[in-house]
Amino acid sequence: MLTQIKTAAKRSADTLLGDFIGGAALVVTLVGGLYLPGLM
C-alpha cells in the first residue's frame, strides 16, 4: 500500500501546484460564503 501511495505521488507531482491552488480557492469560497451573510 505504501508503494502505491508513493507511485501515485510521483505521478501527480506535475499537477500538485494546480490542485493546491484549486483546493485553496474552494476554502476561500467556503469561508467567504459563510462569512458574507453575517455582514448584511
N, C-alpha and C positions, 0 to 999 in steps of 0.2 A: 504494500500500500504506500509506503514511503517513497519507493521508486516511482510510482505512478504520479505522486504529487510533485516530485522533483521534475519529472518529464513534462508534466503539464505547465509547471512554472517556467521551464526553459522555452517551451513552445509559445507561451503567451507573453514573453518578455517584450516583443515588439509593440504590443497593444496595451501594455501596462499603464503608460502615461495617459493615454486616451481614456482608459477605463477609470483611472483615478479622477480625472477631470469630470467625467460623466457622473461618477458617484458623488463628488463634491457638489456638482450642480444640483443633483437630487436632494442632497442635505440642505443646501441653501434654499431651494424651493419649498421644502417641507417646513423649515424653520420660519421662512417668510410667510408662508400660508397660515401657520399657526399664530404668528405674532401680529400680523397685519390687522386682523379683525379687532384686536384689542385696542388699536389706535383710533378706531372710528366710533 
